[in-house]
Amino acid sequence: MRRGVLALGLALILSLAACSTQSELRFTNRTDCGPATITLTNTVTGSASTYTLAQEQTLSLRVEAEVLYRYEVTYPRDPARQIECEPKTVEVRLRPGQRLNISLESVPEGT
């Protein structure tokens, strides 16, 4: 009986430890630029995934810890808008269990 309880306790501790080491990028589109297109590339494997994020929405992506990722954010072209919607490319490496919140924001022209 004690061994069963001990094994169950050890399994619980290991499962909690696995959850706490999950790294995550969290994007929030707070722009007035329309939907953001986010391309996330694992620079080690070269694999890339593309996501579309509507305005005022949030996207959470699990990533491998200690791996360099590059994300590129682009927006649809709309000359009628009075807002700078320039593409951005950033590289990031997260520690185990780290969550990075990335707030996409627009800037009115002339500021």
C-alpha positions in Angstrom: 0.0 0.0 0.0 2.8 2.5 0.9 4.6 1.7 -2.3 1.5 2.4 -4.3 1.0 5.8 -2.5 4.6 6.6 -3.0 4.5 5.8 -6.7 1.3 7.8 -7.1 2.9 10.8 -5.3 6.1 10.5 -7.5 4.0 10.4 -10.7 2.1 13.5 -9.6 5.3 15.4 -8.8 6.7 14.4 -12.2 3.6 15.5 -14.1 3.5 18.8 -12.3 7.2 19.4 -13.1 6.6 18.6 -16.8 3.7 21.2 -16.9 5.8 23.9 -15.2 8.7 23.6 -17.7 6.5 24.3 -20.7 7.6 27.5 -22.5 5.1 29.7 -24.4 4.9 32.7 -26.6 1.6 34.7 -26.2 0.7 37.2 -28.9 -2.0 39.8 -28.5 -3.0 41.9 -31.5 -3.8 45.4 -30.1 -3.3 47.2 -33.4 -5.7 49.0 -35.7 -3.9 47.4 -38.7 -6.3 44.5 -39.2 -5.3 40.8 -38.8 -1.7 40.1 -38.1 0.0 37.2 -39.9 2.6 35.6 -37.6 5.2 33.2 -39.0 7.1 31.3 -36.3 10.3 29.5 -37.3 12.4 27.1 -35.3 15.9 28.1 -36.3 17.3 24.7 -35.4 15.0 22.6 -37.5 14.0 25.3 -40.0 10.3 24.3 -39.6 7.9 27.2 -39.8 4.2 27.7 -38.9 2.0 30.6 -39.9 -1.0 31.9 -37.9 -3.5 34.7 -38.5 -4.4 36.8 -35.4 -7.5 39.1 -35.6 -7.5 42.4 -33.8 -8.0 42.2 -30.0 -7.4 38.4 -30.1 -4.7 36.4 -28.3 -2.7 33.5 -29.6 -0.7 31.2 -27.3 2.0 29.0 -28.9 4.0 26.4 -27.0 7.7 26.3 -27.9 10.7 24.3 -27.0 12.9 25.8 -24.2 16.4 26.9 -25.1 15.7 26.9 -28.8 16.1 30.1 -30.9 12.9 31.0 -32.6 12.3 33.8 -35.2 8.9 35.3 -35.5 7.8 37.6 -38.3 4.7 39.7 -38.0 3.1 41.3 -41.1 -0.2 43.1 -41.8 -2.4 43.5 -44.8 -1.6 46.6 -46.9 -4.3 49.3 -46.7 -3.2 52.8 -47.9 -6.5 54.3 -46.6 -5.4 53.7 -42.9 -3.5 56.5 -41.1 -1.4 54.0 -39.1 2.1 52.6 -39.6 1.7 48.8 -40.0 5.3 47.8 -40.7 6.4 44.2 -40.6 8.6 43.1 -37.6 11.1 40.3 -37.3 12.4 39.3 -33.9 14.4 36.3 -32.5 13.8 34.9 -29.1 15.0 32.1 -26.9 12.9 31.1 -23.8 14.0 29.4 -20.6 12.1 26.3 -19.4 8.7 27.3 -18.1 9.1 30.9 -19.3 6.1 32.7 -20.9 6.6 35.7 -23.0 3.7 38.1 -23.7 4.1 40.0 -27.0 1.7 42.9 -27.4 1.4 44.0 -31.1 0.6 47.7 -31.1 0.1 50.3 -33.9 1.4 53.8 -33.9 -0.4 56.8 -35.5 1.6 58.5 -38.2 3.5 61.6 -37.1 4.3 60.4 -33.5 
